[in-house]
Amino acid sequence: MQLLKLSFDHLPSPSTKKCYAYCCFFGKGCNMNRKTLIHLWMAEGFLQASFNNEILEDIGNKHFNILLDSSLLEEERMYNPYLDEDTRYCKMHDLCMILQNQYQDLTV
């Protein structure tokens, strides 16, 4: 449990922490579509371009990958027969839900 708290505390930016905190609105076991989640972060204003030529979706993918690398999110791929391709989903690690409940007011 402490390791997950440490992972959250060591996220590289307030924006990444906000993106993670936003994921807490989704319930345990809820599959979040990666692209949709990034678009929601964009709509909330969590993603800020440092340079004029940066694409917000690329910035969102960087935040998403940081959350995966820190084990705060788990990624799954499911076959989507309508698109005839794998769709990437994520969900919060079960222990992260416990962490979120313990630290209801995550400091971002």
Secondary structure, 3 states (H helix, E strand, C coil): CHHHHHHHHCCCCHHHHHHHHHHCCCCCCCCEEHHHHHHHHHHHCCCCCCCCCCCHHHHHHHHHHHHHHCCCEEEEEEEECCCCEEEEEEEECHHHHHHHHHCCCCCC
